[in-house]
Amino acid sequence: MGILRSFNIGVSGLNAVGKGMGVVSDNIANSSTTGFKASRAEFQDVLALSLRGIDGGDQFGAGVKLSHIKPLMTQGDVTRTESITDLAISGDGFFKVDAPFGPGFTRDGSMHFDKEGNLVNSDGYKVRGFQANQDGEITTKEGPIRLGNTTIQAQATEEVKVSMNIDSRAEVKEFDPLKPEDTSNFSHSMTVYDNVGTARLVTLYYNKTENNNWTYRAMVDGSDAEGGVAGQMSQMAQGTLVFNDKGQLQNEVESSNSFNFNKGAAPDQKINFNFGESIAEGGDGSDASTQYGSGSAVARHTQDGASAATLTSLSFNDDGILTAVYDNGEARDVAQMAVAKFENNEGLFKVGKNLFKESRKSGQPAMGKPGEAGRGQVLSKSIELSNVDIANEFVNLMTAQRNFQANAKTISTADQMLQEIFQIKR
């Protein structure tokens, strides 16, 4: 009977709308959940009977069902924070963590370092990224992001680079190692490091020997030299700088180089003094020290040594690279965040705790670096908020309420009609 069918159709409407209400309620409940992605209920009609058989037409519907719950993977708003380990992805992709069920994927970037130095999410699951090698270069090796040893070993100075101009107008001077300041044309000092990281002050003295020819001597105070006398300079290296008539560095020749520091340092440390790429080395004079008719001065000098140091601070940049800064001023890249990309984000399986896992519909994750091949950028000191639109959800809530009331009215009306039929017998 058609009236009885109306009961079943009305009940299907109540069930479907009730389940749809659950989707709306879940969205509203998670409107403050970091990285949460809202869902949308999608319904389908149910076909039960055709009065004309396979010819079609004149078909009775049998109600409605909740057919799909579609995740809405749109970008949530990004808010700034003060925590260095808060990260957000702007664009496509997911962070990868080592969850108990296997690889987990999340947009929730609220992270921290645990007591063992591992970067973990709020549930303690290790976050994965690309490791850096010993030189601080990011590799393609994927693994948990970990600080490791927070102390770096000392690095002995192997090379000093000097960019300078030396005055071509200077007179020839005879050098006296007992009075280096008074008998040199020009001098400057710099700090270098021995093999155990002890800072040593080295002074370079320059003497013009003839036109376009200069001799440099690297000396330290006797208190830093093996067998030296405090207050008296000890020579450790010597060489010659040859310039052409245009004041360009033609050649540099090293004649001796052996730094014998005291106080536990290794003997015969060699420090290469690089005054730039000379013409003899294939240069054109533009990237080397010069001899022009102006005052002698050092533009810059650098050296590659360092003392032993401990970690003082950490920071992520907007490429997702974790950099450690040490108390000797050195900065080293530790790792880079890995971003997982799926062919079908909507096919991911929700497992709770702001996590997804891969499914047949999502496809396998392709791991890569932020901003690479369509992956989103990683923003430091930022968190992605839920993408739930509260105003829209309230409208959906009212719509679901009206639909529920209408379906309930269908059942009550069918009941009244059935009551009329029962009254006929009386």
C-alpha positions in Angstrom: 0.0 0.0 0.0 1.3 3.5 -0.9 0.5 4.9 2.6 2.7 2.3 4.2 5.5 3.0 1.7 5.3 6.6 2.8 6.2 5.5 6.3 9.4 3.8 5.1 10.3 6.7 2.9 9.8 9.2 5.7 12.0 7.0 8.0 14.7 6.9 5.4 14.6 10.7 5.3 14.9 10.9 9.1 17.9 8.5 9.1 19.7 10.2 6.3 19.1 13.7 7.6 20.1 12.5 11.1 23.4 11.2 9.8 23.9 14.4 7.9 23.4 16.3 11.1 26.2 14.2 12.6 28.6 15.5 9.9 27.6 19.1 10.6 27.9 18.5 14.3 31.4 17.0 13.8 32.5 20.1 11.8 31.2 22.5 14.5 32.8 20.5 17.3 36.2 20.6 15.5 36.0 24.3 14.5 39.0 25.0 16.8 41.0 21.8 16.0 44.4 22.6 14.4 44.6 21.5 10.8 41.1 20.0 10.8 39.4 19.5 7.5 35.6 19.8 7.4 33.4 17.3 5.6 30.1 17.6 3.6 27.2 15.1 3.6 26.1 14.0 0.2 22.8 12.2 -0.4 21.3 10.0 -3.1 17.8 8.9 -3.9 16.8 5.2 -3.6 14.9 3.7 -6.6 12.7 0.7 -5.7 9.9 0.1 -8.3 9.0 0.9 -11.9 5.4 0.6 -13.0 6.5 -0.2 -16.5 9.3 -2.6 -15.8 12.3 -2.2 -18.0 10.6 0.3 -20.2 11.3 3.0 -17.6 9.1 5.8 -16.5 6.4 6.0 -13.8 8.9 5.0 -11.1 8.4 4.9 -7.4 11.2 6.3 -5.2 12.0 4.5 -2.0 13.5 7.4 -0.1 17.0 8.7 0.4 20.3 7.6 1.8 23.6 9.2 2.9 25.8 8.2 0.0 29.1 10.0 0.7 30.9 12.1 3.3 33.2 14.3 1.2 36.2 15.8 2.9 36.8 19.4 2.1 40.6 19.7 1.8 40.7 23.5 1.3 43.4 25.6 2.9 42.7 26.7 6.5 43.6 30.1 7.8 47.2 30.4 9.0 47.9 32.2 12.3 51.3 33.3 13.6 52.7 32.0 16.9 55.8 32.5 19.1 56.9 28.8 19.1 59.8 28.0 16.8 58.5 24.4 16.3 55.0 25.5 15.1 54.8 24.9 11.4 52.1 25.3 8.8 51.8 24.1 5.2 50.6 26.8 2.7 49.4 24.8 -0.2 49.2 21.1 -1.0 50.8 18.4 1.1 51.0 16.8 4.6 53.6 16.3 7.3 54.6 12.7 7.8 54.9 11.1 11.3 55.7 7.6 12.6 52.4 6.6 14.1 51.7 3.3 15.9 49.7 2.1 12.8 52.5 3.0 10.4 53.1 6.2 8.4 50.6 8.9 9.4 49.9 12.2 7.7 48.7 15.4 9.2 48.2 19.2 8.6 48.7 19.8 12.3 52.1 21.5 12.7 52.1 21.9 16.5 55.3 20.1 17.3 58.1 20.1 19.9 61.4 18.4 20.7 61.3 15.5 23.2 63.9 14.8 25.8 65.9 12.7 23.3 66.1 15.5 20.8 63.4 14.1 18.4 60.9 16.4 16.8 57.5 15.0 17.7 53.9 16.0 17.3 51.6 16.6 20.3 51.1 12.8 20.7 54.8 12.1 20.7 55.0 10.6 17.2 58.3 11.3 15.5 58.2 13.7 12.6 60.0 12.8 9.4 62.2 14.9 7.2 65.4 15.0 5.1 68.7 14.6 6.9 71.7 16.9 6.6 75.2 15.5 6.1 78.2 16.4 8.3 78.8 19.5 6.2 75.3 20.8 6.9 74.0 20.1 3.4 70.5 18.8 3.1 70.3 15.3 1.4 67.5 13.2 0.1 67.8 10.7 2.9 64.5 10.5 4.8 64.2 9.8 8.5 63.1 11.2 11.9 64.2 14.7 12.5 66.6 14.7 15.5 69.0 17.2 16.9 71.8 14.6 17.7 74.8 15.9 19.5 74.3 19.5 20.7 78.0 20.1 20.9 80.2 20.5 17.8 83.9 19.7 17.8 86.6 22.2 17.2 87.8 22.8 13.7 91.4 23.8 13.1 91.9 26.7 10.7 93.1 25.4 7.3 92.7 28.5 5.1 92.6 32.2 5.6 91.2 34.4 2.8 92.4 38.0 2.6 91.0 40.7 0.3 93.1 43.9 0.6 94.9 46.7 -1.1 98.6 47.3 -0.4 100.0 50.8 -1.2 102.2 50.8 -4.3 103.8 54.1 -3.2 105.4 52.5 -0.1 109.2 52.5 0.2 111.3 49.4 0.5 111.9 48.4 4.1 114.2 46.0 5.8 112.3 43.7 8.2 113.5 43.1 11.7 111.7 40.3 13.5 112.5 41.9 16.9 110.8 45.1 15.8 108.1 44.0 13.4 105.7 46.9 13.9 108.4 49.5 13.2 110.1 47.7 10.3 107.0 46.6 8.2 105.1 48.6 5.7 101.7 47.3 6.8 100.3 44.8 9.2 96.9 43.4 10.4 95.8 40.7 12.8 93.2 37.9 12.8 92.1 35.1 15.0 92.7 31.5 13.9 92.2 28.2 15.7 94.5 25.3 16.4 93.4 21.6 16.3 91.8 21.7 19.8 89.9 24.9 19.1 92.1 27.3 21.0 91.9 30.8 19.6 95.3 32.2 18.5 96.1 35.7 17.3 98.1 35.8 14.1 99.6 39.0 12.8 100.5 39.4 9.1 103.4 41.8 8.3 104.0 43.0 4.8 107.3 44.4 3.5 108.0 45.8 0.1 111.2 44.2 -1.3 111.2 45.9 -4.7 108.7 47.3 -7.1 105.6 45.0 -7.4 107.1 42.5 -5.0 106.0 42.1 -1.4 106.9 39.6 1.3 104.4 38.7 4.0 105.2 37.0 7.3 102.6 35.4 9.6 103.7 35.7 13.3 102.4 35.0 16.7 103.3 36.2 20.1 105.9 33.9 21.8 103.4 33.0 24.5 101.4 31.1 21.8 104.5 29.5 20.1 106.2 26.3 21.1 109.6 27.4 22.6 108.7 31.0 22.1 109.3 33.9 24.4 106.4 36.0 25.7 106.4 39.5 24.2 108.6 38.5 21.3 107.0 37.6 17.9 107.7 34.1 16.4 107.4 33.6 12.7 105.2 30.7 11.5 104.7 31.3 7.7 106.2 33.4 4.9 105.5 34.1 1.3 105.8 36.5 -1.6 103.1 38.5 -3.5 103.9 39.6 -7.0 101.8 42.2 -8.8 101.9 43.4 -12.4 102.2 47.0 -13.6 98.4 47.4 -13.4 98.4 46.6 -9.7 96.8 43.2 -10.2 98.0 40.1 -8.3 100.2 38.2 -10.8 101.3 35.4 -8.5 101.6 34.3 -4.9 104.4 32.0 -3.7 104.6 30.3 -0.3 108.1 29.8 1.0 107.4 28.4 4.5 104.4 27.4 6.5 104.4 25.5 9.9 102.4 26.7 12.8 103.8 25.2 16.0 101.4 26.4 18.7 101.9 25.4 22.3 99.5 24.3 25.1 98.5 20.9 23.7 98.2 21.8 20.0 99.3 19.5 17.3 102.7 20.4 15.8 103.3 21.7 12.3 99.7 22.9 11.6 99.5 24.4 8.1 97.4 27.4 7.4 97.0 28.4 3.8 96.9 32.2 3.1 94.8 32.9 0.1 95.0 36.5 -1.3 92.6 35.8 -4.1 92.7 34.2 -7.6 95.9 35.5 -9.1 96.5 35.8 -12.9 98.8 32.8 -12.7 95.9 30.8 -11.3 93.6 31.8 -14.2 92.1 34.9 -12.6 91.7 38.3 -14.2 92.6 40.3 -11.2 89.1 41.3 -10.3 88.8 38.8 -7.4 92.2 39.2 -5.8 94.2 41.5 -3.6 95.6 44.6 -5.3 98.5 47.0 -5.3 97.2 50.5 -6.1 98.4 53.9 -5.2 96.1 54.3 -2.2 96.4 53.5 1.4 97.0 49.9 2.6 93.8 48.5 4.0 92.1 45.1 4.5 88.6 45.0 3.0 87.8 41.6 4.6 89.3 38.4 5.8 87.8 35.1 6.7 89.0 31.8 8.1 87.4 28.3 8.3 88.3 27.3 11.8 86.1 27.2 14.9 86.2 26.5 18.6 84.2 23.7 20.1 80.7 25.0 20.8 77.3 24.1 22.3 73.8 24.7 21.0 72.2 28.0 21.9 69.1 28.3 19.6 67.1 26.6 16.9 65.0 28.0 14.1 63.0 26.9 11.1 63.0 29.0 8.0 60.2 29.2 5.4 61.8 26.4 3.4 61.2 24.1 6.3 65.0 23.9 7.1 65.9 23.4 10.8 69.0 25.4 11.6 71.0 25.1 14.8 73.0 28.1 16.1 76.0 27.6 18.4 77.7 29.8 20.9 80.7 30.3 18.7 78.4 32.0 16.1 78.4 29.0 13.8 75.0 28.0 12.2 74.4 24.5 10.8 71.4 23.1 8.9 70.2 20.0 10.7 67.3 18.7 8.6 64.5 19.8 6.3 60.8 19.0 6.7 59.4 16.4 4.3 56.1 17.1 2.6 53.9 14.2 1.4 51.8 14.7 -1.7 48.9 12.5 -2.8 47.1 12.1 -6.1 43.7 12.2 -4.2 43.7 14.0 -0.9 39.9 13.3 -0.5 40.7 9.5 -0.5 42.7 9.6 2.7 41.4 7.6 5.6 40.8 9.6 8.9 42.2 7.8 11.9 41.7 10.5 14.6 44.2 12.6 16.4 44.4 14.9 13.4 46.0 12.1 11.4 45.2 10.5 8.1 46.6 7.3 6.5 46.9 6.2 3.0 44.2 4.2 1.3 43.6 2.7 -2.1 41.7 5.8 -3.2 44.3 8.3 -2.1 47.3 6.6 -3.8 50.7 6.4 -2.3 52.5 9.4 -0.8 55.2 11.1 -2.9 57.7 12.6 -0.5 59.6 15.8 -1.4 60.8 19.1 -0.2 58.6 22.1 0.5 57.7 24.1 -2.7 58.9 21.2 -4.9 56.7 19.8 -7.7 53.5 21.4 -6.5 54.0 20.9 -2.8 53.1 23.7 -0.5 55.5 26.0 1.4 56.3 25.4 5.0 55.7 28.5 7.2 57.7 28.8 10.4 56.1 30.0 13.7 52.7 29.4 12.2 49.7 27.1 12.7 47.0 26.2 10.2 43.6 26.5 11.7 40.5 24.4 11.0 38.9 25.2 7.6 35.4 24.9 9.2 33.2 27.9 8.2 31.0 28.4 11.3 28.5 30.6 9.5 28.1 28.0 6.7 27.7 25.2 9.2 24.9 27.1 11.0 23.1 27.4 7.7 23.5 23.7 7.1 22.3 23.1 10.7 19.1 25.0 10.0 18.6 23.3 6.7 19.0 19.9 8.2 16.5 20.8 11.0 13.9 21.9 8.4 14.5 18.7 6.4 14.1 16.6 9.5 10.9 18.4 10.4 9.5 17.9 6.9 10.3 14.2 6.9 8.7 13.8 10.3 5.6 15.6 8.9 5.5 13.0 6.1 5.2 10.3 8.7 2.6 12.0 10.8 0.5 12.8 7.7 0.7 9.2 6.5 -0.4 8.2 10.0 -3.4 10.5 9.9 -4.4 9.0 6.5 -4.1 5.5 7.9 -6.3 6.5 10.8 -9.0 7.6 8.3 -8.9 4.2 6.6 -9.4 2.6 10.0 -12.4 4.9 10.5 -14.1 3.6 7.3 -14.8 0.2 9.0 -16.6 1.9 11.8 
